[in-house]
Amino acid sequence: MSDPAIRSFFESVGENPLYWVALGFFALYPVVSALVWVTTALNFYVRLERRRDDEPEALDRYPMVTVLIPCYCEEKVIADTLAWATRIDYPNFEVVVVDDASTDGTRHAVMPFVQRGQARLIAKATNEGKAMALNDALPCVRGEIVLVMDADACPDPMILRWMVPHFRSARVAGVTGNPRVANRTTFLSLLQVVEFTSIVSILRRAQRVWGRILTMSGVVGAFRKSALFDVGLYSPEMATEDIDMTWKLQRAYYDVRYEPRALVWMKVPPTLGGLWRQRSRWAKGLSQVLSRHGAVLRQWRARRMWPVCWEAILSILWAYCFVVLTAFWIASYSAGVPPVGASPIPNWWGMTIATMCLTQLLTGVLVDSRYDKTVLGSFPMAVAYPIVYWMLMSIITVVATPGGLFKRSRSGKITQWRTDR
């Protein structure tokens, strides 16, 4: 038997109204959010995706596009990326690499493409981070549309054929593509195949129905160059310049779209250390964006941002509930006091949550298998997703969020490159 005072503490917590509020939110959020995401994503699929032709439409005019690749110490991957980028099937584009003062052989790997006239190189003398590399390169590019890609991404040859038609609408400032995982060699990388298929792609479809998108993926996004200048270019002090730019464009009443046919193959972190660094940066960047742009919740004219903003806030709160309640339940069981609302044996509500999670994952796999048939073989990994991945991502969110919310991002501060691979 444990100490009576300890037992009394755990029993009193279990009777507290705040505990029941947290327990109710913890149980309801994944079920309700999965229902909303799946139904609205299917709405997008039926209305805007299912009946589209398999071939992109021909344009009366093909605007100049710049494929802009910022890089820092990417000698191992940049040549492969350029080989893919220079083979894009589009009649009017250029490829530009902006090297942020790399200390390895990145520039040497780029030079053969420059000498063959397939690419241009902007070589910076001072390392200032990805956002500043993009800002310095934009005045030097010729495209009225700029496709920003990571240095380890391999674009599908048809990527511009699918993205550029969206820009016929003057309100469109950005189009984000459909990133697919190329390296599938470890347990964590296979889990990320499930994530990008069943979470990221489902959310992008759902958010387009809501009217606004949380983020244009930094690995692949096409922008109207004039719109980037209109909102003041990238913010170098932000941990995730892509999320911040997405919100800046939408707060300026530009439209941002999702094009699932615009495929790009990317390399994800295969190890726990790399994944932790990447997701910590993402979590910090999202909290920075909420701190900087949270005023949209008080602005009626920005009401189309409300669903995306509230979804981001609720997802963070749920991560805190997950971690705190799990820690409390472990401690309570250790003290010999079975906590209210928790059972080591799966109960009815736990099975409901798992069923909704697997339904969402299966929906994403089936929808995206149209573009990547190999994802069907990854669905068995979905069983581990809510057990392993939810807890890992929640812990990362709990650890990284305060750094973005409470440490003011100062103008002029530079967020340096981080290698997540």
C-alpha positions in Angstrom: 0.0 0.0 0.0 1.2 3.5 -0.8 1.3 6.3 1.7 -2.3 7.6 2.6 -1.3 11.1 1.8 -0.1 10.1 -1.7 -3.3 8.1 -2.3 -5.4 11.1 -1.2 -3.5 13.4 -3.6 -4.2 11.2 -6.6 -7.8 10.6 -5.6 -8.4 14.4 -5.2 -6.9 15.1 -8.6 -9.2 12.5 -10.1 -12.2 14.3 -8.6 -11.1 17.8 -9.7 -13.4 19.4 -12.4 -10.3 20.5 -14.4 -9.2 16.9 -14.6 -12.5 16.0 -16.1 -12.3 18.8 -18.6 -8.8 17.7 -19.7 -10.0 14.1 -19.9 -13.0 15.0 -22.0 -10.9 17.2 -24.3 -8.3 14.4 -24.6 -10.9 11.9 -25.6 -13.0 14.0 -27.9 -10.4 16.0 -29.9 -9.0 13.1 -31.9 -12.4 11.7 -32.8 -14.0 15.1 -33.7 -10.9 16.3 -35.6 -10.7 13.1 -37.6 -14.3 13.3 -38.6 -13.9 17.0 -39.7 -10.6 16.3 -41.6 -11.9 13.2 -43.4 -15.2 14.6 -44.4 -13.8 17.9 -45.6 -10.9 16.2 -47.4 -13.3 13.9 -49.2 -15.3 17.0 -50.1 -12.1 18.4 -51.7 -11.4 15.1 -53.5 -15.0 14.8 -54.9 -15.4 18.4 -56.0 -11.9 19.4 -57.1 -9.8 16.3 -57.6 -11.7 13.1 -58.6 -13.0 14.3 -61.9 -10.0 16.2 -63.2 -8.3 15.0 -66.3 -5.1 13.0 -66.0 -3.3 15.5 -68.3 -2.7 19.2 -67.3 -4.6 21.8 -69.3 -2.8 23.7 -72.1 -2.2 27.4 -71.4 -2.4 30.4 -73.8 0.7 31.8 -72.2 3.4 30.0 -70.2 4.9 32.6 -67.7 8.5 32.5 -66.9 9.2 30.3 -63.8 12.3 30.2 -61.7 13.1 27.0 -59.9 15.0 28.4 -56.9 17.0 26.0 -54.7 18.6 27.5 -51.5 21.3 25.3 -50.1 24.0 25.1 -47.5 26.6 22.2 -47.4 24.5 20.0 -49.6 27.3 18.4 -51.8 25.9 14.9 -51.3 22.5 15.6 -52.8 22.5 18.8 -54.8 23.7 17.2 -58.1 20.8 14.7 -58.0 18.3 17.5 -57.3 19.6 19.5 -60.2 19.5 16.5 -62.5 15.8 16.2 -61.7 15.1 20.0 -61.7 16.7 20.5 -65.2 14.4 17.8 -66.6 11.2 19.5 -65.7 8.7 19.4 -68.6 7.8 23.1 -69.0 8.7 25.4 -71.9 9.8 28.5 -70.0 11.8 28.1 -66.9 15.3 28.6 -65.3 17.0 26.8 -62.5 18.8 29.0 -59.9 20.9 27.7 -57.0 21.6 30.2 -54.1 24.5 28.8 -52.1 24.7 30.3 -48.6 28.5 30.3 -48.2 28.8 26.5 -48.0 32.0 25.2 -46.5 32.0 21.9 -48.4 32.0 21.0 -52.1 28.4 22.2 -52.9 29.5 24.9 -55.4 31.8 22.4 -57.1 28.9 20.0 -57.5 26.8 22.8 -59.0 29.3 24.0 -61.5 28.9 21.3 -64.2 25.2 22.4 -64.5 26.3 26.1 -64.7 28.9 25.3 -67.4 26.3 23.5 -69.5 23.9 26.4 -69.2 21.4 24.4 -67.3 21.5 26.4 -64.1 22.7 29.7 -62.6 24.6 30.0 -59.3 24.2 32.8 -56.8 27.2 32.4 -54.4 26.9 34.3 -51.1 30.0 35.2 -49.2 28.3 35.3 -45.8 26.2 32.5 -44.3 22.9 34.1 -43.2 20.4 31.3 -43.1 17.7 30.0 -45.6 15.3 33.0 -45.3 18.1 35.5 -46.1 19.4 33.3 -48.9 15.9 33.4 -50.5 15.5 37.1 -49.9 18.9 37.9 -51.5 18.2 35.7 -54.5 14.7 36.9 -55.4 15.7 40.2 -56.9 18.1 38.3 -59.2 15.7 35.7 -60.7 13.8 36.2 -64.0 10.6 34.3 -63.2 7.3 35.9 -62.4 6.6 32.6 -60.6 9.2 31.1 -58.3 9.2 27.4 -57.4 11.1 27.1 -54.1 12.6 23.7 -53.5 14.8 22.1 -50.9 18.2 21.0 -52.0 17.4 17.3 -51.4 14.1 17.2 -53.3 13.5 15.6 -56.6 10.5 17.1 -58.5 8.2 15.2 -60.8 8.8 16.3 -64.4 5.1 17.5 -64.6 5.2 19.6 -61.5 5.0 23.0 -63.2 2.4 21.9 -65.6 0.1 21.3 -62.6 1.0 24.3 -60.5 1.3 27.2 -63.0 -2.4 27.1 -64.2 -3.5 28.1 -60.7 -1.8 31.5 -61.2 -4.2 32.5 -63.9 -6.3 33.8 -60.9 -4.8 37.2 -59.9 -5.6 36.4 -56.2 -3.4 33.3 -56.1 0.0 34.0 -54.5 1.1 30.5 -53.7 0.5 26.8 -54.6 1.9 24.1 -52.4 2.6 20.6 -53.8 2.4 17.0 -52.6 5.7 15.9 -51.0 6.4 12.1 -51.1 8.9 10.3 -48.9 11.8 8.9 -51.0 13.9 7.2 -48.3 12.0 4.3 -46.7 14.8 2.4 -45.0 14.0 2.8 -41.2 11.0 2.4 -38.9 10.8 6.2 -38.4 11.0 6.9 -42.1 8.2 4.4 -42.8 6.1 6.1 -40.2 6.7 9.4 -42.0 5.4 7.8 -45.2 2.1 7.3 -43.3 2.2 10.8 -41.9 2.7 12.7 -45.1 0.1 10.5 -46.8 -2.6 10.4 -44.2 -2.0 13.5 -42.1 -0.4 16.2 -44.1 -2.2 15.5 -47.4 -5.6 15.0 -45.7 -5.1 18.3 -43.7 -4.1 20.2 -46.8 -7.3 19.1 -48.6 -9.4 19.8 -45.6 -7.9 23.3 -45.1 -8.5 24.2 -48.7 -12.2 23.6 -48.1 -12.0 25.7 -44.9 -10.5 28.5 -47.0 -7.0 28.8 -45.7 -3.9 26.6 -45.4 -1.7 26.3 -42.3 1.6 26.1 -44.3 3.0 25.8 -47.7 5.6 23.1 -47.4 9.1 24.4 -47.5 10.2 21.5 -49.6 8.1 22.5 -52.5 6.0 25.7 -53.1 5.4 27.9 -56.0 4.9 31.7 -55.4 4.0 34.7 -57.3 7.2 36.8 -57.0 5.4 40.1 -56.8 3.3 38.8 -53.8 6.5 37.9 -51.9 7.8 41.4 -52.3 4.3 42.8 -51.4 4.4 41.1 -48.0 8.0 42.0 -47.2 9.8 38.8 -48.2 10.8 36.1 -45.7 11.4 36.7 -42.0 14.9 35.5 -41.1 14.1 35.5 -37.4 11.4 32.8 -37.7 12.3 29.1 -37.1 10.0 28.1 -40.0 10.0 30.7 -42.7 7.5 28.7 -44.8 4.7 28.7 -42.2 5.3 32.4 -41.5 5.2 33.3 -45.3 2.0 31.3 -45.7 0.3 33.3 -43.0 1.7 36.6 -44.3 0.3 36.0 -47.7 -3.1 35.0 -46.5 -3.3 37.9 -44.0 -2.7 40.1 -47.0 -5.8 38.4 -48.6 -4.0 36.4 -51.2 -5.1 32.9 -52.0 -2.9 29.9 -51.3 -3.8 26.6 -52.9 -2.9 22.9 -52.7 -2.2 20.9 -55.8 -2.0 17.1 -55.1 -0.6 16.3 -58.5 2.4 18.5 -58.0 4.7 15.7 -56.7 8.2 16.0 -55.3 10.2 13.3 -53.7 12.0 14.3 -50.5 14.3 12.7 -48.0 13.0 12.6 -44.4 15.1 12.2 -41.2 15.6 8.5 -40.8 16.9 8.7 -37.2 15.3 9.8 -33.9 17.9 12.6 -33.5 17.2 14.0 -36.9 13.5 13.7 -36.5 13.6 15.4 -33.1 15.6 18.3 -34.4 13.3 18.8 -37.4 10.0 18.5 -35.5 11.3 20.7 -32.6 12.0 23.4 -35.2 8.5 22.9 -36.7 6.8 23.1 -33.3 8.8 26.2 -32.3 8.1 27.8 -35.7 4.3 27.2 -35.4 4.2 28.7 -31.9 6.2 31.7 -33.2 3.6 32.1 -36.0 0.7 31.9 -33.5 2.4 34.5 -31.3 3.0 36.8 -34.2 -0.2 36.3 -36.1 -2.6 35.3 -33.4 -4.3 38.7 -33.7 -6.3 37.3 -36.6 -8.7 35.8 -34.0 -9.8 39.3 -33.1 -10.2 40.5 -36.7 -13.5 39.9 -38.5 -11.9 40.5 -41.9 -9.5 37.7 -41.1 -12.2 35.2 -40.2 -11.2 32.7 -42.8 -8.0 32.2 -40.9 -9.9 31.3 -37.7 -10.3 27.5 -38.5 -6.6 27.1 -39.2 -5.6 29.1 -36.2 -7.9 27.3 -33.8 -6.9 23.9 -35.2 -3.2 24.8 -34.5 -4.0 26.0 -31.0 -6.2 22.9 -30.2 -3.5 20.5 -31.5 -0.9 22.0 -29.2 -3.3 21.9 -26.2 -4.1 18.3 -27.0 -0.4 17.4 -27.0 0.0 18.9 -23.5 -3.1 17.0 -22.3 -1.6 13.8 -23.8 1.7 14.2 -22.0 0.4 15.5 -18.7 -2.4 12.9 -18.4 -0.1 10.0 -19.4 2.5 11.1 -16.8 -0.3 11.4 -14.2 -1.7 8.0 -15.0 1.7 6.3 -14.8 2.4 7.9 -11.5 -1.1 7.1 -10.2 -0.8 3.4 -11.1 2.7 3.4 -9.5 1.1 4.7 -6.3 -1.5 1.9 -6.4 -4.4 4.2 -7.3 -6.1 3.3 -10.6 -6.9 6.7 -12.2 -10.3 7.6 -13.4 -10.6 7.5 -17.2 -7.5 5.4 -17.9 -7.1 1.7 -18.3 -4.1 -0.4 -19.4 -6.6 -2.6 -21.3 -8.2 -0.9 -24.4 -11.7 0.1 -23.6 -14.7 1.2 -25.8 -13.6 4.9 -26.1 -10.0 4.0 -26.7 -11.0 1.7 -29.5 -13.2 4.4 -30.9 -10.2 6.8 -31.0 -8.1 4.1 -32.6 -10.8 3.3 -35.2 -11.1 7.0 -36.2 -7.4 7.4 -36.4 -7.1 4.3 -38.7 -10.0 5.5 -40.8 -8.3 8.8 -41.4 -5.0 7.1 -42.2 -6.7 4.7 -44.6 -8.6 7.6 -46.3 -5.3 9.4 -46.9 -3.6 6.2 -48.2 -6.5 5.5 -50.6 -6.7 9.1 -51.9 -2.9 9.5 -52.4 -2.4 6.0 -53.9 -3.6 7.6 -57.1 -0.2 9.4 -57.3 2.0 7.0 -55.3 0.8 3.4 -55.5 3.6 2.3 -53.1 1.9 3.9 -50.1 -0.6 1.0 -50.0 2.2 -1.2 -48.7 2.9 1.3 -45.9 -0.6 1.1 -44.4 0.3 -1.7 -42.0 2.6 0.8 -40.3 -0.5 2.7 -39.3 -1.0 0.4 -36.4 2.1 1.9 -34.7 1.2 5.5 -35.7 -1.2 6.4 -32.8 0.9 4.5 -30.3 4.5 5.6 -31.1 4.2 8.7 -33.2 1.5 10.5 -31.3 3.5 10.3 -28.1 6.7 11.3 -29.7 5.2 14.3 -31.5 3.4 15.3 -28.3 6.6 15.3 -26.3 8.4 17.3 -28.9 5.5 19.8 -29.0 5.5 20.2 -25.2 9.3 20.8 -25.1 9.6 23.1 -28.1 6.4 25.3 -27.9 7.4 27.6 -25.0 10.5 28.7 -26.9 8.4 30.0 -29.7 5.6 31.5 -27.6 7.5 33.3 -24.9 10.9 34.1 -26.5 10.2 37.1 -28.7 11.6 36.7 -32.2 13.6 39.9 -32.8 13.8 41.6 -36.2 17.3 41.2 -37.6 17.9 38.0 -35.8 18.9 35.1 -38.1 17.7 31.5 -37.8 20.6 29.4 -39.1 20.4 26.3 -41.2 19.8 23.0 -39.5 20.5 19.7 -41.1 17.7 17.3 -40.2 18.8 14.3 -42.4 
